[in-house]
Amino acid sequence: MSKADEKDLLRSSYFYELPEELIAQRPVEPRDHSRLLIYDQANDKITHAQFKDLSDFLPANSSLVVNNSRVFPCRLMAQKETGAKAELFFLSLIPIGHSGDHPIYSCLIKSSSKKKEGDIFNIAGEEGVVKATLVGKGEDGTFKLSLTSPLQKLLESSGKVPIPPYIRKGDSDERDLKDYQTVYAGNKEEEVGSVAAPTAGLHFTERVFEKLSQKGISKNEVTLHVGLGTFRPVKAESIRDHQMHEENYWVAADHWKSILKADYRIAVGTTSLRVLESLWPEREAYKGGEMKSTSIFLHPGVEVNSIDALITNFHLPESTLLMLVSALIGREKTLELYREAVKERYRFFSYGDAMLILRAPGKEV
């Protein structure tokens, strides 16, 4: 275990002041012109740059690890047979069961009226109205809906991108279909399944990858489908009492072999890091391709051994993602960097700017 005092383990210790106007509502255009705060831990030095110049700050012949999961348009507007409007937020494209011939899916339901088993929601689809029947509730506040049509086809015709609620109150539009997706998101069936984008990857463009390639910096992919827990705040004051959400992930055999061989690894985003840290204790035994799940919670007091650097966005106060960054460089230093970002008017959260943390070898936090 690395060092952590009692204050590091309190949720309230991860609060910081953020002016509302610094919450980015749209990404910059082009996306690689976002700003980049570089923190060099060995020299305790901060540098301000643009993301398009990322290659200038990474060692030659190193390896980026990116999460290629594709966000699916999982929000559907519906109307109860009583007339009340509702929003259905589907959590996975994979059915959790069947009711006769009808697949059952896990979802969240936002509605002003009460929800009870037997409720029917009407969804306007390309080929007419699709009926969704509430057939049960999960212990975690989710609901089970039986559909009269396959979900994926319905979402392709009528679904909305699930942007976070602090962006235009979560009301996405056509532009978000492109903006809220990385340029390297996979198209294979098994690569589609996130309900939130791995946002550190949103800054990359083909131009950035070309400059990285010229320096011998490779790109390796992992797949982790970002799930419901992304939207769930830490409620317990002691973060040791927080139950982390579980997410499915896997790594192709050739990519895993390349990741292990790398002398210098850079995780692109917190999801990529969670995959690497989950696999690291069994890194030699894992051969790639096998689907696994993780509920790993990285925070001060938990050692991070798999990476040399992290590219990440600026995260919400008191969030597990802010705690994850603090596991790398310490809570006080993380909050110091956030105060610097506020002072320099960086843009925050999903569509905001980025930070590159270059870790000092062997330094405890």
VOPAGU-2260 file (C-alpha; in pm, 1 decimal, decimal comma):
REM VOPAGU-2260
SITE   aa  ch    i         X         Y         Z
SITE  MET   A    0       0,0       0,0       0,0
SITE  SER   A    1     112,8     357,3     -65,5
SITE  LYS   A    2      77,9     625,8     197,5
SITE  ALA   A    3    -263,0     770,9     281,4
SITE  ASP   A    4    -376,7     964,0     587,8
SITE  GLU   A    5    -729,1     978,7     724,9
SITE  LYS   A    6    -805,8    1297,7     534,5
SITE  ASP   A    7    -725,1    1119,9     207,7
SITE  LEU   A    8   -1002,7     872,9     286,1
SITE  LEU   A    9   -1278,6    1131,3     334,1
SITE  ARG   A   10   -1508,2    1216,6      44,4
SITE  SER   A   11   -1526,3    1584,0     146,4
SITE  SER   A   12   -1147,6    1612,8     112,8
SITE  TYR   A   13   -1191,0    1590,8    -264,3
SITE  PHE   A   14   -1410,4    1898,7    -299,5
SITE  TYR   A   15   -1290,2    2200,6    -496,6
SITE  GLU   A   16   -1452,6    2522,7    -614,0
SITE  LEU   A   17   -1532,6    2541,2    -984,5
SITE  PRO   A   18   -1695,7    2839,9   -1157,5
SITE  GLU   A   19   -1991,9    2712,2   -1359,6
SITE  GLU   A   20   -1872,3    2887,3   -1676,2
SITE  LEU   A   21   -1566,5    2656,8   -1687,2
SITE  ILE   A   22   -1786,2    2349,3   -1747,4
SITE  ALA   A   23   -1743,1    2285,5   -2120,7
SITE  GLN   A   24   -2069,4    2258,1   -2315,3
SITE  ARG   A   25   -1905,9    2166,8   -2647,3
SITE  PRO   A   26   -1558,9    2041,6   -2742,7
SITE  VAL   A   27   -1320,4    2283,1   -2909,7
SITE  GLU   A   28   -1285,2    2260,7   -3288,8
SITE  PRO   A   29   -1071,3    2093,1   -3401,6
SITE  ARG   A   30   -1072,4    1863,9   -3100,3
SITE  ASP   A   31    -691,8    1837,8   -3078,5
SITE  HIS   A   32    -675,7    2214,8   -3009,7
SITE  SER   A   33    -793,2    2155,9   -2654,4
SITE  ARG   A   34    -547,6    2268,2   -2390,4
SITE  LEU   A   35    -311,1    2029,8   -2214,6
SITE  LEU   A   36    -171,8    2074,1   -1864,2
SITE  ILE   A   37     143,7    1865,7   -1821,4
SITE  TYR   A   38     261,5    1775,6   -1472,6
SITE  ASP   A   39     614,3    1634,6   -1449,5
SITE  GLN   A   40     625,1    1471,6   -1106,1
SITE  ALA   A   41    1002,7    1412,5   -1104,1
SITE  ASN   A   42    1068,4    1787,3   -1134,2
SITE  ASP   A   43     740,7    1902,2    -976,4
SITE  LYS   A   44     689,4    2115,4   -1286,3
SITE  ILE   A   45     373,8    2235,0   -1463,2
SITE  THR   A   46     369,1    2315,1   -1835,9
SITE  HIS   A   47      78,8    2450,6   -2040,4
SITE  ALA   A   48      40,3    2342,1   -2402,7
SITE  GLN   A   49    -213,3    2221,7   -2659,2
SITE  PHE   A   50    -313,2    1860,6   -2708,0
SITE  LYS   A   51    -196,0    1860,6   -3069,7
SITE  ASP   A   52     160,3    1880,3   -2932,3
SITE  LEU   A   53     121,6    1574,6   -2707,4
SITE  SER   A   54     407,3    1389,7   -2878,4
SITE  ASP   A   55     653,7    1657,3   -2760,2
SITE  PHE   A   56     604,9    1545,1   -2400,0
SITE  LEU   A   57     616,9    1165,7   -2434,8
SITE  PRO   A   58     927,3     947,5   -2464,4
SITE  ALA   A   59    1005,2     793,1   -2802,7
SITE  ASN   A   60     899,9     430,4   -2855,2
SITE  SER   A   61     650,1     432,9   -2570,2
SITE  SER   A   62     300,7     281,6   -2579,1
SITE  LEU   A   63     -41,5     444,5   -2548,3
SITE  VAL   A   64    -321,5     228,2   -2408,8
SITE  VAL   A   65    -665,6     342,8   -2525,4
SITE  ASN   A   66   -1018,7     220,2   -2455,0
SITE  ASN   A   67   -1188,0     152,6   -2790,7
SITE  SER   A   68   -1540,1     102,1   -2651,0
SITE  ARG   A   69   -1805,9     275,8   -2860,3
SITE  VAL   A   70   -2086,1     474,4   -2695,4
SITE  PHE   A   71   -2431,3     364,5   -2807,4
SITE  PRO   A   72   -2729,5     607,1   -2821,3
SITE  CYS   A   73   -2897,1     459,7   -2515,6
SITE  ARG   A   74   -3157,4     728,3   -2429,4
SITE  LEU   A   75   -3512,6     694,8   -2560,8
SITE  MET   A   76   -3809,9     921,8   -2507,8
SITE  ALA   A   77   -4133,1     738,6   -2427,1
SITE  GLN   A   78   -4489,1     796,2   -2314,3
SITE  LYS   A   79   -4680,3     594,4   -2060,5
SITE  GLU   A   80   -5025,9     478,1   -2157,4
SITE  THR   A   81   -5154,2     722,3   -1893,6
SITE  GLY   A   82   -5003,7    1006,2   -2101,2
SITE  ALA   A   83   -4707,5    1082,1   -1873,2
SITE  LYS   A   84   -4375,8    1138,3   -2048,4
SITE  ALA   A   85   -4070,9     933,2   -1957,5
SITE  GLU   A   86   -3705,9     896,8   -2049,4
SITE  LEU   A   87   -3562,7     545,7   -2073,0
SITE  PHE   A   88   -3186,8     506,2   -2028,8
SITE  PHE   A   89   -3074,0     158,3   -2132,8
SITE  LEU   A   90   -2761,9      30,8   -1959,3
SITE  SER   A   91   -2656,2    -243,1   -2200,6
SITE  LEU   A   92   -2737,0    -381,2   -2542,6
SITE  ILE   A   93   -2727,8    -732,9   -2398,6
SITE  PRO   A   94   -3062,5    -868,7   -2269,6
SITE  ILE   A   95   -3067,3    -979,4   -1906,2
SITE  GLY   A   96   -3345,5   -1230,2   -1976,3
SITE  HIS   A   97   -3660,2   -1295,8   -2178,6
SITE  SER   A   98   -4033,7   -1280,8   -2123,3
SITE  GLY   A   99   -4170,7   -1524,8   -2378,5
SITE  ASP   A  100   -4025,3   -1408,0   -2710,8
SITE  HIS   A  101   -3956,4   -1058,5   -2580,9
SITE  PRO   A  102   -3606,1    -960,8   -2456,8
SITE  ILE   A  103   -3570,0    -794,1   -2117,2
SITE  TYR   A  104   -3321,3    -510,4   -2068,4
SITE  SER   A  105   -3186,9    -324,3   -1766,5
SITE  CYS   A  106   -3252,0      49,6   -1767,1
SITE  LEU   A  107   -3311,4     365,5   -1568,0
SITE  ILE   A  108   -3648,6     538,9   -1597,4
SITE  LYS   A  109   -3695,7     911,3   -1549,0
SITE  SER   A  110   -4061,5    1002,2   -1510,4
SITE  SER   A  111   -4270,4    1239,5   -1302,6
SITE  SER   A  112   -4522,5     964,8   -1231,0
SITE  LYS   A  113   -4479,7     660,7   -1007,5
SITE  LYS   A  114   -4340,8     343,1   -1161,2
SITE  LYS   A  115   -4487,8       1,8   -1092,0
SITE  GLU   A  116   -4478,1    -342,9   -1249,0
SITE  GLY   A  117   -4710,1    -370,9   -1545,3
SITE  ASP   A  118   -4657,8     -10,6   -1658,0
SITE  ILE   A  119   -4639,5      15,5   -2036,7
SITE  PHE   A  120   -4423,9     272,8   -2214,6
SITE  ASN   A  121   -4483,2     353,2   -2582,1
SITE  ILE   A  122   -4174,8     435,0   -2790,4
SITE  ALA   A  123   -4201,6     580,2   -3141,2
SITE  GLY   A  124   -3985,2     361,7   -3365,3
SITE  GLU   A  125   -3908,3     364,8   -3737,0
SITE  GLU   A  126   -4158,9      86,6   -3799,1
SITE  GLY   A  127   -4429,5     202,9   -3561,0
SITE  VAL   A  128   -4480,6     210,5   -3185,8
SITE  VAL   A  129   -4272,6     -25,7   -2972,4
SITE  LYS   A  130   -4413,5    -125,0   -2634,7
SITE  ALA   A  131   -4190,9    -156,2   -2329,0
SITE  THR   A  132   -4340,5    -325,5   -2022,5
SITE  LEU   A  133   -4197,3    -281,5   -1673,7
SITE  VAL   A  134   -4153,7    -638,4   -1548,8
SITE  GLY   A  135   -3933,8    -587,9   -1243,1
SITE  LYS   A  136   -3695,1    -374,3   -1039,6
SITE  GLY   A  137   -3328,6    -424,6    -958,6
SITE  GLU   A  138   -3180,7    -378,4    -612,3
SITE  ASP   A  139   -2959,4     -97,0    -741,8
SITE  GLY   A  140   -3239,7     135,3    -850,2
SITE  THR   A  141   -3259,0      -2,8   -1202,9
SITE  PHE   A  142   -3566,1    -133,9   -1381,3
SITE  LYS   A  143   -3632,3    -433,6   -1606,8
SITE  LEU   A  144   -3815,7    -362,9   -1930,7
SITE  SER   A  145   -3955,6    -616,5   -2177,2
SITE  LEU   A  146   -3954,0    -486,9   -2536,5
SITE  THR   A  147   -4161,7    -590,9   -2835,1
SITE  SER   A  148   -3869,0    -507,5   -3066,9
SITE  PRO   A  149   -3490,5    -567,9   -3056,6
SITE  LEU   A  150   -3326,8    -281,7   -2868,1
SITE  GLN   A  151   -3035,4    -209,0   -3101,1
SITE  LYS   A  152   -3255,4    -142,5   -3403,6
SITE  LEU   A  153   -3477,5      87,2   -3197,2
SITE  LEU   A  154   -3182,3     284,7   -3061,0
SITE  GLU   A  155   -3031,0     326,2   -3407,1
SITE  SER   A  156   -3349,0     492,5   -3530,3
SITE  SER   A  157   -3463,9     686,0   -3223,0
SITE  GLY   A  158   -3190,5     682,7   -2956,6
SITE  LYS   A  159   -3005,9     986,2   -2821,4
SITE  VAL   A  160   -2644,8    1009,5   -2707,6
SITE  PRO   A  161   -2618,9     990,0   -2325,8
SITE  ILE   A  162   -2419,5    1307,4   -2255,7
SITE  PRO   A  163   -2375,9    1382,3   -1882,8
SITE  PRO   A  164   -2643,3    1593,6   -1707,3
SITE  TYR   A  165   -2408,5    1890,5   -1651,0
SITE  ILE   A  166   -2381,8    1940,6   -2029,1
SITE  ARG   A  167   -2690,7    2127,7   -2150,8
SITE  LYS   A  168   -2880,3    1942,6   -1875,1
SITE  GLY   A  169   -2802,0    1616,3   -2052,7
SITE  ASP   A  170   -3004,0    1710,2   -2361,4
SITE  SER   A  171   -2796,8    1585,2   -2656,2
SITE  ASP   A  172   -2837,0    1674,7   -3022,1
SITE  GLU   A  173   -2714,4    1558,3   -3363,4
SITE  ARG   A  174   -2373,4    1716,8   -3312,8
SITE  ASP   A  175   -2314,4    1508,1   -3000,2
SITE  LEU   A  176   -2345,7    1190,3   -3206,4
SITE  LYS   A  177   -2000,8    1272,8   -3346,6
SITE  ASP   A  178   -1852,3    1482,9   -3065,8
SITE  TYR   A  179   -1919,0    1229,7   -2787,0
SITE  GLN   A  180   -1721,6     950,2   -2954,0
SITE  THR   A  181   -1349,4     886,5   -2988,7
SITE  VAL   A  182   -1202,1     866,4   -3339,9
SITE  TYR   A  183   -1079,1     513,8   -3261,2
SITE  ALA   A  184   -1406,2     373,1   -3119,8
SITE  GLY   A  185   -1455,3      18,5   -3247,8
SITE  ASN   A  186   -1733,9     -93,0   -3479,3
SITE  LYS   A  187   -1738,0    -463,9   -3400,5
SITE  GLU   A  188   -2042,3    -586,5   -3210,8
SITE  GLU   A  189   -1836,8    -664,2   -2900,8
SITE  GLU   A  190   -1682,2    -313,7   -2903,6
SITE  VAL   A  191   -2016,4    -129,3   -2880,7
SITE  GLY   A  192   -2158,1     -91,7   -2532,8
SITE  SER   A  193   -2059,4     218,2   -2330,8
SITE  VAL   A  194   -2318,6     451,9   -2180,7
SITE  ALA   A  195   -2053,0     722,2   -2139,3
SITE  ALA   A  196   -1751,5     809,9   -2349,9
SITE  PRO   A  197   -1396,2     739,3   -2230,4
SITE  THR   A  198   -1349,1    1115,2   -2246,7
SITE  ALA   A  199    -968,7    1142,9   -2233,1
SITE  GLY   A  200    -971,8     993,1   -2581,9
SITE  LEU   A  201   -1195,5    1265,8   -2724,6
SITE  HIS   A  202    -892,8    1492,5   -2783,7
SITE  PHE   A  203    -721,7    1258,2   -3029,8
SITE  THR   A  204    -724,5    1310,8   -3405,8
SITE  GLU   A  205    -551,7    1129,6   -3690,3
SITE  ARG   A  206    -306,0    1419,7   -3699,2
SITE  VAL   A  207    -207,2    1354,9   -3336,4
SITE  PHE   A  208    -162,8     983,6   -3402,7
SITE  GLU   A  209      53,4    1060,5   -3706,1
SITE  LYS   A  210     287,8    1276,6   -3497,3
SITE  LEU   A  211     301,3    1007,7   -3228,3
SITE  SER   A  212     379,6     741,9   -3487,4
SITE  GLN   A  213     667,0     949,3   -3625,1
SITE  LYS   A  214     819,7     931,0   -3276,0
SITE  GLY   A  215     772,5     554,3   -3256,7
SITE  ILE   A  216     484,7     578,8   -3008,1
SITE  SER   A  217     240,8     291,6   -3060,9
SITE  LYS   A  218    -130,4     262,5   -2983,4
SITE  ASN   A  219    -267,0     -46,9   -2811,7
SITE  GLU   A  220    -635,2    -104,9   -2744,0
SITE  VAL   A  221    -836,0    -242,3   -2454,4
SITE  THR   A  222   -1216,0    -263,0   -2437,2
SITE  LEU   A  223   -1404,5    -162,4   -2123,0
SITE  HIS   A  224   -1773,0     -75,8   -2147,9
SITE  VAL   A  225   -1839,3     225,2   -1928,2
SITE  GLY   A  226   -2145,3     153,9   -1715,3
SITE  LEU   A  227   -2398,4     297,7   -1474,2
SITE  GLY   A  228   -2144,0     371,7   -1201,1
SITE  THR   A  229   -2006,6     661,2   -1404,7
SITE  PHE   A  230   -2313,9     862,4   -1302,0
SITE  ARG   A  231   -2320,7     753,4    -940,4
SITE  PRO   A  232   -2168,2     988,5    -682,2
SITE  VAL   A  233   -1975,6     878,0    -375,7
SITE  LYS   A  234   -2229,6     905,3     -93,2
SITE  ALA   A  235   -2035,7     762,6     201,6
SITE  GLU   A  236   -1815,7    1012,3     385,6
SITE  SER   A  237   -1547,8     744,3     424,6
SITE  ILE   A  238   -1448,8     641,3      72,7
SITE  ARG   A  239   -1360,2     296,8     210,5
SITE  ASP   A  240   -1736,9     238,5     236,7
SITE  HIS   A  241   -1799,8     316,2    -130,5
SITE  GLN   A  242   -1897,7      17,5    -343,0
SITE  MET   A  243   -1745,5      56,1    -687,2
SITE  HIS   A  244   -1950,6     -45,9    -991,1
SITE  GLU   A  245   -1855,7    -350,6   -1195,0
SITE  GLU   A  246   -1766,4    -323,0   -1562,0
SITE  ASN   A  247   -1681,6    -579,2   -1830,1
SITE  TYR   A  248   -1353,7    -562,5   -2018,4
SITE  TRP   A  249   -1110,0    -762,4   -2230,9
SITE  VAL   A  250    -789,1    -715,5   -2428,9
SITE  ALA   A  251    -700,4    -885,4   -2758,1
SITE  ALA   A  252    -400,2   -1119,1   -2731,5
SITE  ASP   A  253    -172,9    -922,3   -2966,1
SITE  HIS   A  254    -246,4    -593,2   -2793,6
SITE  TRP   A  255    -186,9    -742,2   -2448,6
SITE  LYS   A  256     147,2    -885,2   -2558,8
SITE  SER   A  257     250,8    -544,8   -2693,9
SITE  ILE   A  258     140,3    -366,3   -2375,7
SITE  LEU   A  259     349,6    -600,5   -2160,1
SITE  LYS   A  260     657,9    -554,7   -2378,3
SITE  ALA   A  261     644,6    -172,8   -2361,7
SITE  ASP   A  262     913,8       2,1   -2158,8
SITE  TYR   A  263     690,5     305,7   -2100,0
SITE  ARG   A  264     309,9     284,3   -2080,6
SITE  ILE   A  265      66,3     575,8   -2098,6
SITE  ALA   A  266    -295,5     506,8   -2005,0
SITE  VAL   A  267    -539,8     718,1   -2202,9
SITE  GLY   A  268    -813,6     777,2   -1949,6
SITE  THR   A  269    -923,4     627,9   -1621,4
SITE  THR   A  270   -1101,1     333,9   -1787,7
SITE  SER   A  271    -781,6     215,8   -1958,7
SITE  LEU   A  272    -597,6     243,4   -1628,5
SITE  ARG   A  273    -865,8      40,5   -1449,3
SITE  VAL   A  274    -821,1    -238,1   -1704,5
SITE  LEU   A  275    -442,8    -239,7   -1665,8
SITE  GLU   A  276    -448,5    -234,5   -1286,3
SITE  SER   A  277    -712,8    -507,6   -1275,6
SITE  LEU   A  278    -497,1    -735,0   -1492,2
SITE  TRP   A  279    -157,0    -642,6   -1353,2
SITE  PRO   A  280    -140,5    -901,0   -1070,9
SITE  GLU   A  281    -206,4   -1175,0   -1331,4
SITE  ARG   A  282     -34,8   -1007,7   -1625,9
SITE  GLU   A  283     182,2   -1306,1   -1719,6
SITE  ALA   A  284    -101,5   -1558,5   -1690,0
SITE  TYR   A  285    -353,2   -1352,2   -1888,8
SITE  LYS   A  286    -317,7   -1435,4   -2258,1
SITE  GLY   A  287    -578,0   -1194,3   -2392,5
SITE  GLY   A  288    -922,6   -1233,4   -2544,4
SITE  GLU   A  289   -1097,8   -1351,0   -2228,3
SITE  MET   A  290   -1383,3   -1132,1   -2103,7
SITE  LYS   A  291   -1344,2   -1034,6   -1740,8
SITE  SER   A  292   -1506,1    -787,5   -1500,0
SITE  THR   A  293   -1364,2    -539,1   -1254,0
SITE  SER   A  294   -1486,3    -328,0    -965,8
SITE  ILE   A  295   -1141,0    -194,2    -880,7
SITE  PHE   A  296   -1137,4     135,3    -685,9
SITE  LEU   A  297    -812,7     331,3    -712,9
SITE  HIS   A  298    -751,3     600,0    -450,3
SITE  PRO   A  299    -471,2     712,7    -216,2
SITE  GLY   A  300    -354,2     410,3     -22,9
SITE  VAL   A  301    -382,2     183,2    -328,0
SITE  GLU   A  302     -64,7     136,6    -532,5
SITE  VAL   A  303     -75,1     187,5    -908,0
SITE  ASN   A  304     192,7     -23,1   -1077,1
SITE  SER   A  305      99,7     -65,6   -1442,8
SITE  ILE   A  306     166,8     276,1   -1596,4
SITE  ASP   A  307     426,6     549,1   -1625,9
SITE  ALA   A  308     189,4     826,1   -1734,2
SITE  LEU   A  309    -181,0     910,2   -1753,5
SITE  ILE   A  310    -379,3    1129,1   -1991,1
SITE  THR   A  311    -706,0    1236,5   -1832,1
SITE  ASN   A  312    -970,0    1509,8   -1826,7
SITE  PHE   A  313   -1055,7    1728,7   -1527,1
SITE  HIS   A  314   -1313,4    1546,4   -1315,5
SITE  LEU   A  315   -1604,8    1633,0   -1088,6
SITE  PRO   A  316   -1544,7    1723,7    -723,5
SITE  GLU   A  317   -1569,8    1428,2    -482,1
SITE  SER   A  318   -1577,7    1177,4    -770,7
SITE  THR   A  319   -1405,9     838,7    -785,2
SITE  LEU   A  320   -1217,4     963,7   -1092,7
SITE  LEU   A  321   -1063,2    1250,0    -895,9
SITE  MET   A  322    -967,1     996,5    -627,8
SITE  LEU   A  323    -807,6     778,0    -896,0
SITE  VAL   A  324    -584,6    1065,2   -1012,3
SITE  SER   A  325    -492,8    1127,3    -648,7
SITE  ALA   A  326    -372,2     767,3    -620,3
SITE  LEU   A  327     -99,1     859,0    -871,1
SITE  ILE   A  328      31,1    1188,2    -735,4
SITE  GLY   A  329    -143,3    1242,2    -402,0
SITE  ARG   A  330    -460,6    1427,2    -311,5
SITE  GLU   A  331    -299,9    1758,5    -219,2
SITE  LYS   A  332     -97,9    1778,1    -540,8
SITE  THR   A  333    -402,3    1681,6    -747,4
SITE  LEU   A  334    -611,7    1958,8    -591,3
SITE  GLU   A  335    -322,8    2201,2    -639,5
SITE  LEU   A  336    -319,6    2118,4   -1012,2
SITE  TYR   A  337    -696,5    2164,6   -1027,4
SITE  ARG   A  338    -666,8    2507,1    -863,3
SITE  GLU   A  339    -403,0    2595,5   -1123,0
SITE  ALA   A  340    -636,7    2480,2   -1400,3
SITE  VAL   A  341    -919,0    2696,4   -1261,6
SITE  LYS   A  342    -686,8    2996,6   -1237,2
SITE  GLU   A  343    -572,8    2944,6   -1598,3
SITE  ARG   A  344    -935,3    2908,5   -1713,0
SITE  TYR   A  345    -910,2    2549,6   -1836,6
SITE  ARG   A  346   -1233,8    2388,6   -1950,3
SITE  PHE   A  347   -1362,2    2107,4   -1726,2
SITE  PHE   A  348   -1532,0    1766,8   -1748,0
SITE  SER   A  349   -1627,8    1553,7   -2049,8
SITE  TYR   A  350   -1590,7    1814,2   -2325,9
SITE  GLY   A  351   -1315,7    2000,5   -2143,4
SITE  ASP   A  352    -937,4    2013,6   -2160,9
SITE  ALA   A  353    -683,5    1745,5   -2071,6
SITE  MET   A  354    -402,5    1678,1   -1828,0
SITE  LEU   A  355     -92,5    1463,0   -1878,4
SITE  ILE   A  356      69,5    1324,6   -1563,1
SITE  LEU   A  357     427,7    1204,1   -1603,2
SITE  ARG   A  358     506,0     993,0   -1296,8
SITE  ALA   A  359     840,3     996,4   -1121,8
SITE  PRO   A  360     985,0     642,4   -1109,4
SITE  GLY   A  361     965,6     494,5    -761,1
SITE  LYS   A  362     822,1     804,2    -594,6
SITE  GLU   A  363     568,9     743,0    -317,0
SITE  VAL   A  364     265,2     967,9    -286,5
